[in-house]
Amino acid sequence: MNYLSFNYLVKHSKAVITDSGGITEETTVLGIPCITLRDSTERPETCTIGTNILIGTDLRQIKPTLEKLFKNQWQVGAIPPLWDGKAAVRIINVLLNL
């Protein structure tokens, strides 16, 4: 599946269950709840600011987490600072001022 098709599915999902680290960025930006089957993440801001919850590798945690989702008790996420799509502009400004 190509990237755009995958993101279309994510955008129109109730939630995403994954063991990947990367998809947590897309779910946070799209405001889609993400349940991550890992004990840690390289993107902790997706948990503290975004829509991601780490539940570890104990598969028994999936059911209570989904129950929380379907009871509308999911954390409200936001897009982390500097995830505004303007990284290239900031990089150019730094390079111009070297």
Summary of the structure (lengths in Angstrom):
residues: 98
radius of gyration: 15.5
end to end distance: 41.3
largest distance: 52.8
contacts: 239
relative contact order: 0.14
helix: 44%
strand: 9%
